[in-house]
Each structure stands twice: as structure tokens, then as C-alpha cells.
Amino acid sequence: MSLPVGRPPYPDGRAAPSRRGGPVWWATAGILVAVAVVVVVPIGFVWTHTTHDHDQEIESSPIREVTESACATMSATVAAKAAPPGAPVEAQARAIREQDAAVTVMVARVRELDRDLRADDRPTNAWLADWETLVEARERHAADLAAGRRPHFVIPTADGKPITGRMNSVGLSCTVPPQLVDLR
């Protein structure tokens, strides 16, 4: 005995509906896939970005608290220690070094935090290294001024871009004060 080809009929002779493959089935499947994409993808995106360390942002609360407090103190000191326009070269070099001392204190305060805590929040140590690089470049500028040379200050770069861009974009309320990079 052979099985009938196609769909077996209902007792009244009508053909049984297709379970898959008809236009209604495909339309329903398409709508369900579209809804899943519209709902699931954003939820996955939000979950990923709220539960994982962002490589470019300092997120640890203890680090943020110490850093932002130390940065506020540093910024106020840098502004207060700025050499007035037209100041003698010796005063300019002294102002640069006093400002650099304020940055060094800020970096030291953050480095006092637990090493593992800093390592777990990826950009923290790189951000601190950028501040140290800026201080080193400013110190060379101050030394050239004190030696009677006429230096031209250039902000250090990484990957062809000024490090200050990276320093200002770690998600902190701490930006490089303009007095640190506007050296004439």
C-alpha cells in the first residue's frame, strides 16, 4: 500500500492546510524574526555596555572619587601658579615646574590606590602615564627656557594624535588645564 501524495484530505474532502511553507507562515516567521532583532539586539547592547569594562573609560567608583578630587586640586593649583603674560623667562620656568609639581601630586594620589584596582580599570594606568609624559615634556621646555633657549612646546603624541585628547576622554570630570599645554 502506498501513501497518498500531498496532504491527506479532511473527511469532508478539503485538503489539509500546510504546516509550513505557505505565505502566511513565512510572513509570521518574518515578523517574529524582526521583532526579535528589534528587541534582543538593543538589550544585548545595553547589557554588554553596562556590565563590561569600557576600555576607554575609568569606571571604578573609588578611582573616580580619588582622581576627580585630586584633579580639582591640581587644576586650581595650576591656574594659581600660571606665569602672567610677559613674565621673565625665570618666572615662566618656575611656574612650569610648580604646575608640574601639582600634576605629580595628583598622579601620586591616584597611584596610592590598590594596584589591582587600577589594573582592573584598564585606562587608569595609561591615563596616569600620559600625565607623566606631559610633565616630562613640560620639564624639558622649562629646562630649555632656563638655559636661555627659545623652545617651542609640542604636546606629546600617541598614534599621531596629541595625548591630551585621550587624557580628556576617559569619562572623568578632569580635563587637562589649558595652562599646561599653552606654553609660549
Residue, then its C-alpha position, 0 to 999 in steps of 0.5 A: m500500500s502506498l501513501p497518498v501524495g500531498r496532504p491527506p484530505y479532511p473527511d469532508g474532502r478539503a485538503a489539509p492546510s500546510r504546516r509550513g511553507g505557505p505565505v502566511w507562515w513565512a510572513t509570521a516567521g518574518i515578523l517574529v524574526a524582526v521583532a526579535v532583532v528589534v528587541v534582543v539586539p538593543i538589550g544585548f547592547v545595553w547589557t554588554h555596555t553596562t556590565h563590561d569594562h569600557d576600555q576607554e573609560i575609568e569606571s571604578s567608583p573609588i578611582r573616580e572619587v580619588t582622581e576627580s578630587a585630586c584633579a580639582t586640586m591640581s587644576a586650581t593649583v595650576a591656574a594659581k601658579a600660571a606665569p602672567p603674560g610677559a613674565p621673565v623667562e625665570a618666572q615662566a620656568r618656575a611656574i612650569r615646574e610648580q604646575d608640574a609639581a601639582v600634576t605629580v601630586m595628583v598622579a601620586r594620589v591616584r597611584e596610592l590606590d590598590r594596584d589591582l584596582r587600577a589594573d582592573d580599570r584598564p585606562t587608569n594606568a595609561w591615563l596616569a602615564d600620559w600625565e607623566t609624559l606631559v610633565e616630562a615634556r613640560e620639564r624639558h621646555a622649562a629646562d630649555l627656557a632656563a638655559g636661555r633657549r627659545p623652545h617651542f612646546v609640542i604636546p606629546t603624541a600617541d598614534g599621531k594624535p596629541i595625548t591630551g585628547r585621550m587624557n580628556s576622554v576617559g569619562l572623568s570630570c578632569t580635563v587637562p588645564p589649558q595652562l599646561v599645554d599653552l606654553r609660549 
